Amino acid sequence: MTKYLNKQMQIRNRLYALARQKDGPLIYFYSVFGPMVGIFDNMRSAKDMLDAIAAEERHQKRPDLTYMLVNKKWLYPSQIDGQLALPPTARQRQLAYEEMVKIIKEYRGGMGRNPWRPVI
């Protein structure tokens, strides 16, 4: 259990609020998002918590909001579909695109520009 696991709901709720902002960005660097929820060191230390949020979103048949968090080098999540994505493969980039389509549809009423392009 990580020291951030107790922040799981706070982080999920913040991601949810950001997803619903009609005029806000759809992706956030880990380094920008962390301070929004009181994590001032490296967000990689919160990996277990992000994995738990992703699993719960899938279990509830909701779009995985953790796809909104990206690393600065690749501009994609560091983990896609439970696998390391540094750099993301073509299949992982496609999965990220598809998940963002779901986020836009569910939380922004289909309005919004997907930051990624379809690959496959």
ZARO-197305 format. One record per residue: x, y, z of N, C-alpha, C, CB in turn. Coordinates in steps of 0.02 Angstrom, whole numbers, plus 50000, padded with zeros to 5 digits. Atoms other than C-alpha are relative to their C-alpha. Glycine has a CB too. Layout:
# ZARO-197305
n_X X; n_Y Y; n_Z Z; ca_X X; ca_Y Y; ca_Z Z; c_X X; c_Y Y; c_Z Z; cb_X X; cb_Y Y; cb_Z Z
...
//
This chain:
# ZARO-197305
n_X 50043; n_Y 49941; n_Z 50000; ca_X 50000; ca_Y 50000; ca_Z 50000; c_X 50045; c_Y 50062; c_Z 50000; cb_X 49952; cb_Y 50000; cb_Z 50061
n_X 49958; n_Y 49940; n_Z 50003; ca_X 50073; ca_Y 50167; ca_Z 49952; c_X 49974; c_Y 50053; c_Z 50048; cb_X 50002; cb_Y 50028; cb_Z 49929
n_X 50021; n_Y 49946; n_Z 49954; ca_X 50069; ca_Y 50323; ca_Z 50058; c_X 49945; c_Y 50043; c_Z 49970; cb_X 50060; cb_Y 50043; cb_Z 50017
n_X 50052; n_Y 49959; n_Z 50032; ca_X 49949; ca_Y 50400; ca_Z 49930; c_X 49934; c_Y 49963; c_Z 49991; cb_X 50026; cb_Y 50023; cb_Z 49933
n_X 50061; n_Y 50037; n_Z 50011; ca_X 49819; ca_Y 50262; ca_Z 49930; c_X 49940; c_Y 50032; c_Z 50035; cb_X 50008; cb_Y 49928; cb_Z 50024
n_X 50054; n_Y 49967; n_Z 49965; ca_X 49717; ca_Y 50359; ca_Z 50057; c_X 49975; c_Y 50062; c_Z 49962; cb_X 50022; cb_Y 50020; cb_Z 50070
n_X 50021; n_Y 49943; n_Z 50041; ca_X 49708; ca_Y 50500; ca_Z 49928; c_X 49961; c_Y 49979; c_Z 49939; cb_X 50061; cb_Y 50041; cb_Z 49979
n_X 50031; n_Y 50027; n_Z 50060; ca_X 49626; ca_Y 50389; ca_Z 49799; c_X 49936; c_Y 50035; c_Z 49981; cb_X 49986; cb_Y 49926; cb_Z 50009
n_X 50064; n_Y 49967; n_Z 50016; ca_X 49452; ca_Y 50465; ca_Z 49809; c_X 50011; c_Y 50074; c_Z 49982; cb_X 49951; cb_Y 49994; cb_Z 50058
n_X 49986; n_Y 49929; n_Z 50015; ca_X 49520; ca_Y 50643; ca_Z 49812; c_X 50027; c_Y 50007; c_Z 49929; cb_X 50051; cb_Y 50029; cb_Z 50052
n_X 49970; n_Y 49996; n_Z 50067; ca_X 49622; ca_Y 50611; ca_Z 49655; c_X 49949; c_Y 49981; c_Z 49947; cb_X 50062; cb_Y 49954; cb_Z 49995
n_X 50052; n_Y 50020; n_Z 50048; ca_X 49480; ca_Y 50520; ca_Z 49566; c_X 49949; c_Y 50057; c_Z 49992; cb_X 49964; cb_Y 49935; cb_Z 50023
n_X 50049; n_Y 49945; n_Z 50003; ca_X 49361; ca_Y 50663; ca_Z 49610; c_X 50029; c_Y 50060; c_Z 49962; cb_X 49979; cb_Y 50021; cb_Z 50070
n_X 49969; n_Y 49944; n_Z 50036; ca_X 49485; ca_Y 50792; ca_Z 49544; c_X 50003; c_Y 49985; c_Z 49925; cb_X 50071; cb_Y 50014; cb_Z 50027
n_X 50000; n_Y 50020; n_Z 50070; ca_X 49505; ca_Y 50695; ca_Z 49381; c_X 49930; c_Y 50007; c_Z 49970; cb_X 50026; cb_Y 49928; cb_Z 49992
n_X 50070; n_Y 49995; n_Z 50022; ca_X 49315; ca_Y 50685; ca_Z 49368; c_X 49981; c_Y 50073; c_Z 49987; cb_X 49953; cb_Y 49969; cb_Z 50052
n_X 50016; n_Y 49928; n_Z 50008; ca_X 49298; ca_Y 50874; ca_Z 49393; c_X 50035; c_Y 50029; c_Z 49939; cb_X 50020; cb_Y 50039; cb_Z 50064
n_X 49964; n_Y 49976; n_Z 50058; ca_X 49432; ca_Y 50909; ca_Z 49263; c_X 49970; c_Y 49973; c_Z 49935; cb_X 50074; cb_Y 49981; cb_Z 50004
n_X 50031; n_Y 50030; n_Z 50060; ca_X 49349; ca_Y 50790; ca_Z 49139; c_X 49936; c_Y 50036; c_Z 49982; cb_X 49986; cb_Y 49925; cb_Z 50012
n_X 50064; n_Y 49967; n_Z 50012; ca_X 49184; ca_Y 50884; ca_Z 49158; c_X 50007; c_Y 50074; c_Z 49981; cb_X 49957; cb_Y 49994; cb_Z 50061
n_X 49990; n_Y 49931; n_Z 50019; ca_X 49261; ca_Y 51056; ca_Z 49128; c_X 49995; c_Y 50006; c_Z 49924; cb_X 50069; cb_Y 50027; cb_Z 50026
n_X 50012; n_Y 49996; n_Z 50072; ca_X 49193; ca_Y 51097; ca_Z 48956; c_X 50055; c_Y 50037; c_Z 49963; cb_X 49934; cb_Y 50033; cb_Z 49986
n_X 49951; n_Y 49959; n_Z 50035; ca_X 49328; ca_Y 51224; ca_Z 48916; c_X 50072; c_Y 49986; c_Z 50024; cb_X 49984; cb_Y 50072; cb_Z 50009
n_X 49933; n_Y 50015; n_Z 49974; ca_X 49476; ca_Y 51147; ca_Z 49010; c_X 50035; c_Y 49949; c_Z 49957; cb_X 49996; cb_Y 49975; cb_Z 50071
n_X 49962; n_Y 50050; n_Z 50038; ca_X 49614; ca_Y 51038; ca_Z 48939; c_X 49978; c_Y 49929; c_Z 50018; cb_X 50075; cb_Y 50007; cb_Z 50013
n_X 50017; n_Y 50070; n_Z 49988; ca_X 49589; ca_Y 50850; ca_Z 48924; c_X 50059; c_Y 49961; c_Z 50027; cb_X 49976; cb_Y 49969; cb_Z 49936
n_X 49942; n_Y 50035; n_Z 49973; ca_X 49766; ca_Y 50802; ca_Z 48971; c_X 50040; c_Y 50047; c_Z 50045; cb_X 50045; cb_Y 49974; cb_Z 49942
n_X 49960; n_Y 49963; n_Z 49951; ca_X 49878; ca_Y 50856; ca_Z 49115; c_X 50065; c_Y 49961; c_Z 50011; cb_X 49961; cb_Y 50009; cb_Z 50067
n_X 49937; n_Y 50032; n_Z 49983; ca_X 50061; ca_Y 50822; ca_Z 49145; c_X 49995; c_Y 49976; c_Z 50072; cb_X 50060; cb_Y 50049; cb_Z 49991
n_X 49998; n_Y 50025; n_Z 49931; ca_X 50090; ca_Y 50717; ca_Z 49300; c_X 50026; c_Y 50055; c_Z 50047; cb_X 50045; cb_Y 49937; cb_Z 50005
n_X 49969; n_Y 49949; n_Z 49958; ca_X 50199; ca_Y 50859; ca_Z 49367; c_X 49954; c_Y 50059; c_Z 50014; cb_X 50063; cb_Y 50025; cb_Z 49967
n_X 50049; n_Y 49947; n_Z 49989; ca_X 50054; ca_Y 50983; ca_Z 49350; c_X 49943; c_Y 49975; c_Z 50043; cb_X 49973; cb_Y 50027; cb_Z 49933
n_X 50057; n_Y 50027; n_Z 49964; ca_X 49918; ca_Y 50869; ca_Z 49417; c_X 50017; c_Y 49985; c_Z 50073; cb_X 49977; cb_Y 49936; cb_Z 49967
n_X 49981; n_Y 50018; n_Z 49932; ca_X 50014; ca_Y 50811; ca_Z 49572; c_X 49987; c_Y 50055; c_Z 50050; cb_X 50072; cb_Y 49981; cb_Z 50002
n_X 50013; n_Y 49946; n_Z 49952; ca_X 50014; ca_Y 50980; ca_Z 49659; c_X 49925; c_Y 50018; c_Z 50007; cb_X 50039; cb_Y 50061; cb_Z 49980
n_X 50072; n_Y 49986; n_Z 49995; ca_X 49827; ca_Y 50998; ca_Z 49620; c_X 49968; c_Y 49958; c_Z 50055; cb_X 49965; cb_Y 49985; cb_Z 49933
n_X 50028; n_Y 50045; n_Z 49949; ca_X 49798; ca_Y 50854; ca_Z 49741; c_X 50047; c_Y 49991; c_Z 50059; cb_X 49984; cb_Y 49932; cb_Z 49969
n_X 49956; n_Y 50001; n_Z 49942; ca_X 49936; ca_Y 50889; ca_Z 49865; c_X 50058; c_Y 49952; c_Z 49996; cb_X 49961; cb_Y 49986; cb_Z 50059
n_X 49942; n_Y 50044; n_Z 50008; ca_X 50070; ca_Y 50774; ca_Z 49793; c_X 50054; c_Y 50042; c_Z 49969; cb_X 49983; cb_Y 49936; cb_Z 49957
n_X 49949; n_Y 49954; n_Z 50023; ca_X 50226; ca_Y 50878; ca_Z 49778; c_X 50064; c_Y 49966; c_Z 49978; cb_X 50015; cb_Y 50050; cb_Z 50053
n_X 49943; n_Y 50036; n_Z 50027; ca_X 50352; ca_Y 50743; ca_Z 49741; c_X 49978; c_Y 49965; c_Z 49936; cb_X 50030; cb_Y 49949; cb_Z 50053
n_X 50013; n_Y 50033; n_Z 50063; ca_X 50354; ca_Y 50627; ca_Z 49593; c_X 49935; c_Y 49959; c_Z 50000; cb_X 50058; cb_Y 49954; cb_Z 49983
n_X 50063; n_Y 50037; n_Z 50005; ca_X 50183; ca_Y 50560; ca_Z 49539; c_X 50011; c_Y 49925; c_Z 49989; cb_X 49957; cb_Y 50028; cb_Z 49943
n_X 49986; n_Y 50071; n_Z 50009; ca_X 50269; ca_Y 50394; ca_Z 49496; c_X 49993; c_Y 49963; c_Z 50066; cb_X 50070; cb_Y 49990; cb_Z 49972
n_X 50008; n_Y 50032; n_Z 49936; ca_X 50265; ca_Y 50359; ca_Z 49681; c_X 49927; c_Y 49985; c_Z 50016; cb_X 50030; cb_Y 50044; cb_Z 50055
n_X 50071; n_Y 50011; n_Z 49991; ca_X 50075; ca_Y 50360; ca_Z 49667; c_X 49972; c_Y 49948; c_Z 49950; cb_X 49962; cb_Y 50065; cb_Z 49993
n_X 50021; n_Y 50048; n_Z 50052; ca_X 50071; ca_Y 50222; ca_Z 49534; c_X 49947; c_Y 49951; c_Z 50025; cb_X 50060; cb_Y 49961; cb_Z 49975
n_X 50048; n_Y 50048; n_Z 49974; ca_X 49979; ca_Y 50097; ca_Z 49645; c_X 49930; c_Y 50031; c_Z 50006; cb_X 50023; cb_Y 49974; cb_Z 50069
n_X 50063; n_Y 49966; n_Z 49993; ca_X 49844; ca_Y 50224; ca_Z 49680; c_X 49967; c_Y 50013; c_Z 49932; cb_X 50009; cb_Y 50067; cb_Z 50037
n_X 50027; n_Y 49990; n_Z 50068; ca_X 49823; ca_Y 50268; ca_Z 49495; c_X 49976; c_Y 49934; c_Z 49971; cb_X 50052; cb_Y 50033; cb_Z 49954
n_X 50022; n_Y 50066; n_Z 50023; ca_X 49814; ca_Y 50082; ca_Z 49455; c_X 49933; c_Y 49981; c_Z 50032; cb_X 50053; cb_Y 49947; cb_Z 50017
n_X 50063; n_Y 50016; n_Z 49966; ca_X 49676; ca_Y 50062; ca_Z 49585; c_X 49942; c_Y 50041; c_Z 49972; cb_X 50007; cb_Y 50013; cb_Z 50076
n_X 50052; n_Y 49958; n_Z 50031; ca_X 49578; ca_Y 50208; ca_Z 49511; c_X 49981; c_Y 49972; c_Z 49932; cb_X 50024; cb_Y 50074; cb_Z 49993
n_X 50013; n_Y 50027; n_Z 50066; ca_X 49596; ca_Y 50135; ca_Z 49336; c_X 49960; c_Y 49935; c_Z 50004; cb_X 50067; cb_Y 49986; cb_Z 49963
n_X 50037; n_Y 50064; n_Z 49991; ca_X 49537; ca_Y 49963; ca_Z 49396; c_X 49928; c_Y 50012; c_Z 50020; cb_X 50035; cb_Y 49956; cb_Z 50051
n_X 50069; n_Y 49985; n_Z 49978; ca_X 49386; ca_Y 50038; ca_Z 49484; c_X 49958; c_Y 50030; c_Z 49944; cb_X 50002; cb_Y 50048; cb_Z 50060
n_X 50037; n_Y 49971; n_Z 50057; ca_X 49337; ca_Y 50141; ca_Z 49331; c_X 49979; c_Y 49945; c_Z 49952; cb_X 50043; cb_Y 50054; cb_Z 49964
n_X 50017; n_Y 50056; n_Z 50045; ca_X 49345; ca_Y 49985; ca_Z 49222; c_X 49946; c_Y 49956; c_Z 50030; cb_X 50062; cb_Y 49958; cb_Z 49983
n_X 50049; n_Y 50043; n_Z 49966; ca_X 49249; ca_Y 49883; ca_Z 49351; c_X 49930; c_Y 50032; c_Z 49998; cb_X 50022; cb_Y 49989; cb_Z 50074
n_X 50064; n_Y 49964; n_Z 50002; ca_X 49112; ca_Y 50016; ca_Z 49354; c_X 49977; c_Y 50015; c_Z 49928; cb_X 50005; cb_Y 50064; cb_Z 50039
n_X 50015; n_Y 49989; n_Z 50071; ca_X 49112; ca_Y 50018; ca_Z 49162; c_X 49998; c_Y 50075; c_Z 49982; cb_X 49934; cb_Y 49968; cb_Z 49982
n_X 49992; n_Y 49929; n_Z 50015; ca_X 49164; ca_Y 50201; ca_Z 49160; c_X 50066; c_Y 50010; c_Z 49963; cb_X 49998; cb_Y 50043; cb_Z 50066
n_X 49936; n_Y 49985; n_Z 50032; ca_X 49300; ca_Y 50280; ca_Z 49053; c_X 50055; c_Y 50008; c_Z 50053; cb_X 49995; cb_Y 50064; cb_Z 49956
n_X 49944; n_Y 49997; n_Z 49954; ca_X 49471; ca_Y 50270; ca_Z 49136; c_X 50030; c_Y 50070; c_Z 50000; cb_X 50054; cb_Y 49948; cb_Z 49981
n_X 49978; n_Y 49930; n_Z 49995; ca_X 49507; ca_Y 50448; ca_Z 49193; c_X 50075; c_Y 50007; c_Z 50007; cb_X 49966; cb_Y 50032; cb_Z 50058
n_X 49928; n_Y 49994; n_Z 49993; ca_X 49690; ca_Y 50408; ca_Z 49226; c_X 50034; c_Y 50012; c_Z 49932; cb_X 50029; cb_Y 49938; cb_Z 50033
n_X 49973; n_Y 49986; n_Z 50067; ca_X 49716; ca_Y 50423; ca_Z 49037; c_X 50009; c_Y 50075; c_Z 49989; cb_X 49955; cb_Y 49971; cb_Z 49946
n_X 49992; n_Y 49927; n_Z 50005; ca_X 49705; ca_Y 50611; ca_Z 49064; c_X 50069; c_Y 50022; c_Z 50023; cb_X 49946; cb_Y 50036; cb_Z 50040
n_X 49935; n_Y 49983; n_Z 49973; ca_X 49876; ca_Y 50607; ca_Z 49148; c_X 50054; c_Y 49974; c_Z 49953; cb_X 50010; cb_Y 49972; cb_Z 50071
n_X 49949; n_Y 50018; n_Z 50050; ca_X 50026; ca_Y 50608; ca_Z 49031; c_X 50070; c_Y 50022; c_Z 50023; cb_X 49983; cb_Y 50031; cb_Z 49932
n_X 49931; n_Y 49979; n_Z 49986; ca_X 50215; ca_Y 50617; ca_Z 49039; c_X 50021; c_Y 50051; c_Z 49947; cb_X 50048; cb_Y 49939; cb_Z 50001
n_X 49979; n_Y 49945; n_Z 50044; ca_X 50304; ca_Y 50765; ca_Z 48961; c_X 50037; c_Y 49976; c_Z 49938; cb_X 50044; cb_Y 50048; cb_Z 50038
n_X 49959; n_Y 50022; n_Z 50056; ca_X 50418; ca_Y 50665; ca_Z 48848; c_X 49958; c_Y 49971; c_Z 49943; cb_X 50051; cb_Y 49948; cb_Z 50023
n_X 50038; n_Y 50035; n_Z 50052; ca_X 50290; ca_Y 50559; ca_Z 48755; c_X 49931; c_Y 50028; c_Z 49989; cb_X 49994; cb_Y 49927; cb_Z 50017
n_X 50067; n_Y 49970; n_Z 50004; ca_X 50129; ca_Y 50658; ca_Z 48787; c_X 49944; c_Y 49947; c_Z 49999; cb_X 49994; cb_Y 50044; cb_Z 49939
n_X 50048; n_Y 50055; n_Z 49990; ca_X 50039; ca_Y 50494; ca_Z 48827; c_X 50008; c_Y 49977; c_Z 50072; cb_X 50012; cb_Y 49941; cb_Z 49949
n_X 49991; n_Y 50029; n_Z 49933; ca_X 50006; ca_Y 50406; ca_Z 48992; c_X 50062; c_Y 49955; c_Z 50002; cb_X 49937; cb_Y 49961; cb_Z 50020
n_X 49941; n_Y 50043; n_Z 49992; ca_X 50158; ca_Y 50314; ca_Z 49059; c_X 49982; c_Y 49927; c_Z 50001; cb_X 50038; cb_Y 50018; cb_Z 50064
n_X 50026; n_Y 50068; n_Z 50000; ca_X 50051; ca_Y 50159; ca_Z 49074; c_X 49934; c_Y 50000; c_Z 49962; cb_X 49991; cb_Y 49972; cb_Z 50073
n_X 50061; n_Y 50005; n_Z 50041; ca_X 49918; ca_Y 50108; ca_Z 48948; c_X 49978; c_Y 49928; c_Z 50001; cb_X 50012; cb_Y 50025; cb_Z 49927
n_X 50029; n_Y 50067; n_Z 49996; ca_X 49804; ca_Y 49958; ca_Z 48972; c_X 50042; c_Y 49955; c_Z 50046; cb_X 49994; cb_Y 49969; cb_Z 49930
n_X 49963; n_Y 50038; n_Z 49951; ca_X 49907; ca_Y 49905; ca_Z 49122; c_X 50072; c_Y 49984; c_Z 49983; cb_X 49965; cb_Y 49937; cb_Z 50012
n_X 49932; n_Y 50014; n_Z 50022; ca_X 50071; ca_Y 49901; ca_Z 49026; c_X 50041; c_Y 50065; c_Z 49995; cb_X 50000; cb_Y 49963; cb_Z 49933
n_X 49956; n_Y 49943; n_Z 50007; ca_X 50220; ca_Y 50019; ca_Z 49029; c_X 49998; c_Y 50026; c_Z 49928; cb_X 50073; cb_Y 49981; cb_Z 50021
n_X 50006; n_Y 49970; n_Z 50067; ca_X 50210; ca_Y 50141; ca_Z 48882; c_X 50052; c_Y 50055; c_Z 49991; cb_X 49928; cb_Y 50029; cb_Z 49990
n_X 49945; n_Y 49951; n_Z 50006; ca_X 50379; ca_Y 50228; ca_Z 48875; c_X 50051; c_Y 49975; c_Z 49950; cb_X 50033; cb_Y 50013; cb_Z 50069
n_X 50053; n_Y 49962; n_Z 50033; ca_X 50369; ca_Y 50252; ca_Z 48729; c_X 49940; c_Y 49955; c_Z 49987; cb_X 50025; cb_Y 50031; cb_Z 49934
n_X 50058; n_Y 50041; n_Z 50016; ca_X 50193; ca_Y 50196; ca_Z 48685; c_X 50006; c_Y 49969; c_Z 49931; cb_X 49935; cb_Y 50042; cb_Z 50004
n_X 50002; n_Y 50033; n_Z 50066; ca_X 50173; ca_Y 50070; ca_Z 48545; c_X 49942; c_Y 50028; c_Z 49960; cb_X 49994; cb_Y 49922; cb_Z 50008
n_X 50056; n_Y 49978; n_Z 50041; ca_X 50055; ca_Y 50102; ca_Z 48400; c_X 49934; c_Y 49976; c_Z 50030; cb_X 50007; cb_Y 49975; cb_Z 49928
n_X 50061; n_Y 50028; n_Z 49969; ca_X 49927; ca_Y 49989; ca_Z 48485; c_X 49981; c_Y 50038; c_Z 50063; cb_X 50010; cb_Y 49924; cb_Z 50017
n_X 50014; n_Y 49961; n_Z 49940; ca_X 49943; ca_Y 50084; ca_Z 48649; c_X 49975; c_Y 50069; c_Z 49983; cb_X 50063; cb_Y 50004; cb_Z 50044
n_X 50024; n_Y 49934; n_Z 50021; ca_X 49923; ca_Y 50251; ca_Z 48560; c_X 49927; c_Y 49995; c_Z 49976; cb_X 50045; cb_Y 50029; cb_Z 49944
n_X 50069; n_Y 50010; n_Z 50021; ca_X 49764; ca_Y 50182; ca_Z 48480; c_X 49954; c_Y 49991; c_Z 50060; cb_X 49995; cb_Y 49940; cb_Z 49953
n_X 50040; n_Y 50011; n_Z 49940; ca_X 49699; ca_Y 50122; ca_Z 48648; c_X 49989; c_Y 50066; c_Z 50038; cb_X 50034; cb_Y 49949; cb_Z 50047
n_X 50006; n_Y 49935; n_Z 49966; ca_X 49734; ca_Y 50295; ca_Z 48724; c_X 49949; c_Y 50043; c_Z 49962; cb_X 50068; cb_Y 50035; cb_Z 50004
n_X 50048; n_Y 49962; n_Z 50041; ca_X 49639; ca_Y 50376; ca_Z 48580; c_X 49929; c_Y 49977; c_Z 50014; cb_X 50016; cb_Y 49992; cb_Z 49924
n_X 50067; n_Y 50028; n_Z 49989; ca_X 49490; ca_Y 50260; ca_Z 48605; c_X 49974; c_Y 50016; c_Z 50070; cb_X 50001; cb_Y 49924; cb_Z 49989
n_X 50022; n_Y 49985; n_Z 49932; ca_X 49486; ca_Y 50289; ca_Z 48792; c_X 49982; c_Y 50074; c_Z 50006; cb_X 50055; cb_Y 49983; cb_Z 50051
n_X 50016; n_Y 49928; n_Z 49998; ca_X 49489; ca_Y 50478; ca_Z 48766; c_X 49934; c_Y 50014; c_Z 49965; cb_X 50056; cb_Y 50041; cb_Z 49967
n_X 50066; n_Y 49993; n_Z 50033; ca_X 49341; ca_Y 50462; ca_Z 48646; c_X 49945; c_Y 49985; c_Z 50051; cb_X 49994; cb_Y 49951; cb_Z 49939
n_X 50049; n_Y 50017; n_Z 49948; ca_X 49247; ca_Y 50379; ca_Z 48790; c_X 49994; c_Y 50055; c_Z 50052; cb_X 50019; cb_Y 49934; cb_Z 50034
n_X 50000; n_Y 49946; n_Z 49950; ca_X 49298; ca_Y 50516; ca_Z 48912; c_X 49962; c_Y 50060; c_Z 49973; cb_X 50073; cb_Y 50020; cb_Z 50020
n_X 50034; n_Y 49943; n_Z 50031; ca_X 49241; ca_Y 50652; ca_Z 48792; c_X 49925; c_Y 49988; c_Z 49995; cb_X 50029; cb_Y 50014; cb_Z 49930
n_X 50071; n_Y 50017; n_Z 50007; ca_X 49076; ca_Y 50563; ca_Z 48760; c_X 49964; c_Y 50001; c_Z 50068; cb_X 49991; cb_Y 49932; cb_Z 49966
n_X 50031; n_Y 50007; n_Z 49934; ca_X 49040; ca_Y 50525; ca_Z 48943; c_X 49998; c_Y 50065; c_Z 50040; cb_X 50036; cb_Y 49947; cb_Z 50040
n_X 49994; n_Y 49944; n_Z 49954; ca_X 49099; ca_Y 50683; ca_Z 49029; c_X 49994; c_Y 50069; c_Z 49967; cb_X 50064; cb_Y 49997; cb_Z 50035
n_X 50006; n_Y 49936; n_Z 50034; ca_X 49092; ca_Y 50818; ca_Z 48896; c_X 49946; c_Y 50000; c_Z 49946; cb_X 50067; cb_Y 50019; cb_Z 49968
n_X 50056; n_Y 50003; n_Z 50046; ca_X 48937; ca_Y 50767; ca_Z 48801; c_X 50021; c_Y 49995; c_Z 49927; cb_X 49957; cb_Y 50060; cb_Z 50008
n_X 49976; n_Y 50008; n_Z 50068; ca_X 49039; ca_Y 50723; ca_Z 48647; c_X 50035; c_Y 50061; c_Z 49972; cb_X 49944; cb_Y 49982; cb_Z 49956
n_X 49969; n_Y 49938; n_Z 50023; ca_X 49109; ca_Y 50899; ca_Z 48636; c_X 50072; c_Y 50004; c_Z 50027; cb_X 49959; cb_Y 50062; cb_Z 50023
n_X 49930; n_Y 49994; n_Z 49980; ca_X 49297; ca_Y 50919; ca_Z 48640; c_X 50044; c_Y 49969; c_Z 49948; cb_X 50011; cb_Y 49967; cb_Z 50068
n_X 49952; n_Y 50024; n_Z 50049; ca_X 49450; ca_Y 50888; ca_Z 48536; c_X 50045; c_Y 49948; c_Z 50032; cb_X 50042; cb_Y 50058; cb_Z 49971
n_X 49957; n_Y 50052; n_Z 49976; ca_X 49539; ca_Y 50724; ca_Z 48564; c_X 50073; c_Y 50020; c_Z 49988; cb_X 49983; cb_Y 49932; cb_Z 49966
n_X 49930; n_Y 49980; n_Z 50009; ca_X 49724; ca_Y 50763; ca_Z 48594; c_X 50040; c_Y 49951; c_Z 49957; cb_X 50033; cb_Y 50008; cb_Z 50066
n_X 49965; n_Y 50051; n_Z 50038; ca_X 49772; ca_Y 50603; ca_Z 48503; c_X 49962; c_Y 49984; c_Z 49936; cb_X 50009; cb_Y 49936; cb_Z 50042
n_X 50030; n_Y 50020; n_Z 50063; ca_X 49739; ca_Y 50540; ca_Z 48327; c_X 49994; c_Y 49924; c_Z 49997; cb_X 50041; cb_Y 50026; cb_Z 49939
n_X 50004; n_Y 50072; n_Z 50007; ca_X 49680; ca_Y 50366; ca_Z 48280; c_X 50062; c_Y 49973; c_Z 49965; cb_X 49936; cb_Y 49979; cb_Z 49961
n_X 49938; n_Y 50029; n_Z 50027; ca_X 49826; ca_Y 50252; ca_Z 48238; c_X 49984; c_Y 49942; c_Z 49953; cb_X 50045; cb_Y 49976; cb_Z 50056
n_X 50014; n_Y 50062; n_Z 50037; ca_X 49750; ca_Y 50089; ca_Z 48174; c_X 49936; c_Y 50007; c_Z 49960; cb_X 49996; cb_Y 49940; cb_Z 50047
//
